[in-house]
């Protein structure tokens, strides 16, 4: 990608974020001030000390960190999402929940100020989605230019996702406390770890012969560099047939097809689940695309990113403008700098990593995060170090 294209993407993304933050400022101030006013004043847990330094969302005494810390975490989130098309929202959540200490801080208000506890839960969800949204935008454009995005499949997933991404914020905003949120967060992530683990087993691999052949051809051309790439294969994804009941495309000499109805339905349920826990849904889109659609990992990341992008736009708009959920513009704005860097690096580096290792990284992270948050949410403490 040229420097001109990178600059254009960066400017457009920055303008979009700035416009959203400016328009949302009245909602940010009004709802947050109302919740703070109902919180006891003091220096103990579950209280707000007016004289303490301002932290998250400008709340006195809330956690705050050096800005470079946010940028570095943003790079990690952007890289992992743009590399595998998933787990970026989960890693964004890990950062906000654990690394930056927002969950323990928010949980302290469970008894003293339930409105603030639930508002912080919703704010974490929105902050997560901003990070994934920018990464999805950059990744979608980058993978499309590389011929590694199945446009009709991504659009079908996104179309179904719009309804789910709108419905869940409307039904759940202001009703979920942090402990419940963390527990459900862990359950979903942990369940997906089992699905992806199955895909790495001989039984799971045997079901996807076309995907394995396409992945092998791509690896030989780009990683091992032992195969010549024909003009047709160099196009990457090439749609050969569009239809209401069947869409056909090829990728490195292998033909794939799908019925548009199934990704539309899948997109709805995936977007609904991901909106509930405040992530992009890539960790569900990826197993759906690899297990159900049988696609090789090299085109899953880009296709997943497009579906996530549309869901994020819908969900963020619903949370902030329909339900008036506030977020921290300083925290998010700083993290987005790292997201931009990481999202550019991901597509450039992922083609040099074998598909099996991309999946194994994903499985290991999913197990660790899932177990950690299930125990923390429902038992009150995590059995995983650092969670």
N, C-alpha and C positions, 0 to 999 in steps of 0.2 A: 504494500500500500504506500502511495506517495506521501510526501510531507504535506502537500496541499490538501489531500483527502483527510489526513489525520487532523490537520488544523480545522478543516471544515466541520468534521464530526465533533471535535472538542468545543468549538464555538457554539454550534447548535445545541449540544447537550447542556452547556453552561447557561445559555439563554433560557432553555426550557426549565431548568432547575430554578434559576433566579426568578422567572415569572411565577412559578408555582409557589415559591416561598413568599414572595411579595403579596400575592393574592391571598395566601393563607394566614397572613399575620394577624388580622382581627380575630380569627378563630383561635389561633395560638394563645393570644393574650387573654381573651375572655374566659374560655373554659378552664385554662390553667389557673388563673387568678381565683376563680370560683372554688376550685378544688383546694388550693392552698389556704384560702380563707377558712375552710372547714377543718383544717389540720391544727392540732394542738401546738402551741408555741413552747419551745424548750430546747434543751441540749441533748436529751436522751433519744433512744431509738423510737422511731415513729413520730418524731416531732420535728418542727422546723425552727431553727434559730436564725432570726432575721439578720443578725450581725455576722453570720458565717459567710465565707467566700462563695460566690455563685458557681454552680456546676451545671449539670445536665438541665437543659431548657431554662437556664437562669435561676433554678431553684437554689436558695441559700443552703449550703451544706451538702448538696448533691455531688456525686462523683465527678471528677474532671481530671484530665491528663494532658501531657505535653502534646502539641499538635502533630509532631513527627510520628508519635505512636499511632495516631489515627491513620496517617498516610500509609505507614507500613502495613497495617492490618488491611487497609483498602487494597493494596497491591496483592496481598495474599488472596483476598476474596475474589478480586477480579481475575487473577490468574487461574484459580481452581475452577471458577465457573466457566470461563472461556475455554478451558482445556477439555473439560468433560461434559460441558453443557448442564451441569448440575452442581449441587452442594454449595453454591455461592451464597444463597440465602441462609442455609444452615450455618455456614461459617460467619456470615454477618450476624446471625443470631447469637452464636457462641461469643463473638466479640462484645456485643451489647449486653448479653445476659451475664457472662462470666468474666471475660478479660477486663472489661471496663466497669464491672461491679454494679450494673444497674438492677439486676434481679434481686440481690440481697438488700440493696437500698429500698427498692420498691416493696419488697415483702415486709419490711419493717412497718409499713403503714396499713397492713392488712386489718388490724383491729382498731387502730387510732384514727385512720382516715381511709375507709374503703374507696371513696370516689377517687382519691389520688392514686391509690394502689392500682385500680382498674385503668385509670388514665395513663399511667406509666406503662402498663401492659400494652395498651393500644398504640402508644407512642413508639415503643420498641418494635412493634410489628411494622409500623409505617417506615421507621428508620431503616429496618432491614430491607424493605422493598425498594427504597430509593437506591440503595447500593446495587441491588440485583438489576434494577431497571436500566441503569446506565451501562452496566456490564453487558446486559442483553442487547442493548442498542448497538454498541460497538461490535460485539461478537457477531450479531446477525449480519451486519454490513460486511465485516471481514470475511466470514465464512461464505457468504454469497459470492463475493468476488473470487474466492478460491475454488468455487465449484463444489462446495461441501455443505450446501443447504438445500433440502428438498422443499422448495417453495410451496407447492400445493398441499403437502402434508402439514407443514408448519401453519399455513393459513387455516386449515381445517381444525387443527388443535386450538388455535387462537380464537376461532369463531365460537367454538363451544365454551372456551374459557371465559369469554366476556360475561356470560350470564352468571357463572359460578363466582367470578371475581367481584361482581357487583352485589350479589345476593348475600354472601357471607358477612361482609363488613356491615351491611345494613342490619342483619339479625344479631350479630355478636358484639358490636362496638359498645363499650361501657358495661359489659356483663361478665367479662372473664378476669379473674384475679391471677396474679403472677404464678402462684403455685400450680394452679390448674393448667395454665398455659405451658409452663415448663414440662409438666408431666406428659401432656398430649404431644408436645414437641418431640419428646424422646420416643414415645410409642411409634409415631409415624416414621421417624428416622431409623429406629431399630428394625422395624418391619421391612423396610426397603433394603437394609443390609442383608437380610436373608435371601431376598429375591436376587440381588446381584451376586451373592455368593453361589447360589445355585447355577447362575450363568457361567461361572468359572469352572464348574465340574464337568466331567466328560458327558454326562447325560444332558446338561444344559447346552453344551457346545454342539452336540450332535444334531440338535433341532434346527441349527442355523447354518446350513452348508453354504448357501449363497452369500450370506454375510461374511462367513469366514473366507470364502474365495475372494470377495471384493477387498476385504481387509488385507489379505495376503498380497494381492496385487498392488495395493496402495503402499504397503510397507516395503515391498521389493523396489518400488519406483522411488520412494521418498526417504526411506530409512536405510535400507541396505544398498539402494542404488544399483541393483543388479539386473533390472529389467528396463527395456526401452519402453517409452510411453507413446502410444499411437496418438494421432491427432484427435481421434474420437474419444479416447480415454482421457486425454488431457483436459477435456471439457469438465471432467468431474461428473456431477449430477446432470443428467440430460433427460428431460421429460419427453417421452415418446407418444403418450396417449392420455387425453383428458376425457373423463366421462362422469356421469352422475353416480354410477355404480362401481366404476373401476378407473383408477389412475395408474399408469405404468411409467416407470423411469428406469434408467440404467446408471450404474456407477462402476467404473473400471471393468467393463465387460460383463457385469452381472446384472440381470434384470430383476426388478422388484415391482410389486403392485400392491394396492390397498383399496378397500372400499371406503369412500369419504365419510360414511355414516359413523364408523367406529372411532376414528380420531375426534370427530365432533363430540360424541358422547364422552369419550375419554377425557377430552379437554375440559368439559364441564366439571366432571368429578375431581379431576386433578387440581383445577383452579380453585374449586371450592375448599378442598382440603388445605392447599397451600395458603390461601387467603386467611384461613382460620388460624394457622400458626405463624403467619406473617413472613412467608418466604416466597421465592419465585416459583417453586414447583418443579424445578429442573430435576430434583432427585426422584420425582415420580415420572416425569416425562421420559427420562433416560431409560429406566427399566421397561416402560411402556413401548418405547421405540425399539429397544433391543430384543425384548422378549416377545411382545405381541406382534410388532411389525417385522421383527427379524433383521434389523438394519445393522451394518457395521458401525462401530463406535466413531469412526472418522467422519461420518455425516450426521451422527446423532447430536453432537454438540451444537452445531449451527441450527439445525431444525428445532431443537429444544429451545435455543435462545430466542428465536422468533416468537414462539408460543408464549414464552415467559415475558417477553417485552410487552405484548398486548395485554396480558393479564396484569402486569405491574401498573401499567397506565390506568387501567380500569379500577384496580383495587386502591391505588393511592388516591385517585380522584374521589372515590366513594368514601374512604376513611376521612379525608381532609375537608371535602366540600359538602358532603351529604351528612356526615356524622360529626363534623367539626373536631376531629382529633388533632391535637398539636404535635409538633416534632421539634427537634433541635437543629436549626439551620446551620449553626457553627460546626457542630459535630458532623453532621451529614455532609456539609459542603467540603470540609477538610478530608473526610474519608473518600469523597468522590474523586479527589485528585489521585489518590492511590488506585481507585477502581479504574480510572482511565489508563493508567500505566500498566496495571496488571492485565487488563482486557486486551491490550495491544500485544503483550508478550505471549499470552495463552495460545492463540491460534498459530503463532510463529514457532512455538516450542513443542506443542502437542504432536505435531506430525513426526517428530523424532523419537517419540515414546511409543513402544509397542502397545497395541490395544489391551492385551491382558494385564499389563502393569497399570494402565489407566483405571481399569476396573478394580484391581486389587487395592489401589490407593483409596478409591471410593469406598470399598467395603470396609477397610480398616477404620477409616474416619467415621463411617456411619455407625459401626458397632460401638466405638468408643463414646461418641456423642450420645447415641441412643441410650445406652446403659446408664451413662452419667446423669442424663436428665430425667429418665424414668424414675430412678431412685431418689433424685433430689426433689422432684415434683411431688411424688406420692409418699416418700418416707421422711422427707425433710432434710435429707443429707445425701450427698453423692458418694458412691463407692469407688468412683474413678477419680484419681488425683487431678487436681486443677480444675474440676468441674464444680 
